[in-house]
Amino acid sequence: MVLTADTAADTLLDWFAATARDLPWRRADCDAWGVLVSEIMLQQTPVARVEPIWHEWLERWPKPSALAAAPQADVLRAWGKLGYPRRALRLHAAADAIAREHGDVVPDDVDTLLALPGIGAYTARAVAAFAYGRRVPVVDTNVRRVVARAVHGAGDAGPASNTRDMADVEALLPADEGRAATLSAALMELGALVCTARSPRCADCPIAPDCAWVRAGKPAYDGPAKPVQKFAGTDRQVRGLLLDVLRGTDGPVPKTRLDVVWDRAGQRDRCLDSLLTDGLVEQTEDGRFALPGEH
């Protein structure tokens, strides 16, 4: 291992203090609820799309109990174009549990966070680290790429391995909890802005002198090919079009309103069935369709 906990902490923390983006969920006045909302919204969604909607949510629902009391239809409408709308319902369910079981305060330890509905390993660790300063490894795609290059000398990260990935990041964290939590944020920032997948800016990287990949001459990634995510024509696109109709309408609509959004009937009906299964759409007794609770 070329990069060590000492060199990573000393170098990256200085770099992060000087260059970190001023994001609202990183500010001192942002509580754990704001951090949790940001982490759910940021999954597979760029910061630029999240930030304005995050502000709207926190103004409208400043604590978990406020969101828990909101109808699911309102929550789905407020989610807007962030994509993967099941995240909105998972956040709604988590807010309800926090309000009922934790005194309206987001828990501060990983195990309790994991027990909340819809909260996975990444989100639990991110909230523990970024909201409460806990020393826990936080691993996302950006962090895995930084570790693959800086520690292992690979051009990119291979298939995910929870045990290996957690151990890799754990080894880089300093003993001090606050410094460790900030380092987790710094690793993510480095991967997002400098050590990017396609055009890494090694000349601007604070740990380039200690990076195993740079020292090896930046060999091309030769691991398993990564699947290319497409959107056009996918079920995800069709589901979004169907939901757009319902979000833009008050109350149930006949199926004919939904049929016009996509001309492939088989795919369209399959997507509508999946929305019903996921609880994002409900069908009325007279056969119309609506957002949850709007009939």
Salt bridges, closest charged atoms under 4 A:
ASP10 OD1 - ARG179 NH2 3.34
ASP22 OD1 - ARG27 NE 2.99
GLU51 OE2 - HIS55 NE2 3.98
ASP74 OD2 - ARG60 NH2 3.99
ASP96 OD2 - ARG100 NE 2.74
GLU101 OE2 - ARG100 NH1 3.66
ASP108 OD2 - ARG134 NH2 2.90
ASP156 OD2 - LYS226 NZ 2.99
ASP165 OD2 - ARG144 NE 2.91
ASP165 OD1 - ARG164 NH2 3.23
ASP168 OD2 - HIS152 NE2 2.87
GLU170 OE2 - ARG135 NH1 2.53
GLU189 OE1 - ARG21 NH2 2.81
GLU189 OE1 - ARG26 NH2 2.64
ASP204 OD2 - ARG201 NH1 2.38
ASP235 OD1 - ARG270 NH2 2.73
ASP244 OD2 - LYS81 NZ 2.60
ASP244 OD1 - ARG247 NH2 2.67
ASP250 OD1 - ARG77 NH2 3.91
ASP259 OD1 - LYS255 NZ 2.74
ASP259 OD1 - ARG268 NE 3.12
ASP269 OD1 - LYS255 NZ 2.97
ASP269 OD1 - ARG268 NE 3.98
ASP278 OD2 - ARG86 NE 3.60
ASP278 OD2 - ARG239 NH2 3.02
GLU282 OE1 - HIS295 NE2 2.68
ASP286 OD2 - ARG288 NE 3.00
GLU294 OE2 - ARG77 NH1 2.77
